[in-house]
Amino acid sequence: MIDVISNFLSSLKNGVNLKKSMIEIPKSRRVKILIFFLIRQGYLVGFYENHESGVYRVFINYEKGHPIFWGIFRISKPSRHVYISIKTLKYIHNQYFFFVLSTNVGYLSNTQALYKNIGGELICLFY
């Protein structure tokens, strides 16, 4: 079984390291939801769904030739789920990095989770 979230995050990190403006990834419902979330956060410009080949073309956001983020670190994996409470999230909240949490209301950033007072599963960290 392939972890589609890890595949997407690895492709995104490699695309940023190679300064690509577009990456192609296999279609998945969980990846599509994460893409919409990252577009709302400003890390991605948009995406195109190619129905014939079964891939998404994802466009990475750059400001003045530099990417919005420098790296991605996957925290929760299929073999090890990492959950964080709101109390712990308040303790580690920082403006220099960005957590993606999977909660009962969908994907949230660490600042959105603090605002809504919700903990959840730590998916990944953008820095």
Buried (B, 14 or more C-beta within 10 A) or exposed (E): EEBBBBBBBBBBBEBBEEEBEEBBBBBBEBBBEBBBBBBEBEBBBEBEEEEEEEBBBBBBBEEEEEBBBEEBEBBBEEEEEEEBEBEEBEEEEEEEBBBBBBBEEEBBBBBBBBEEEBBBBBBBBBE
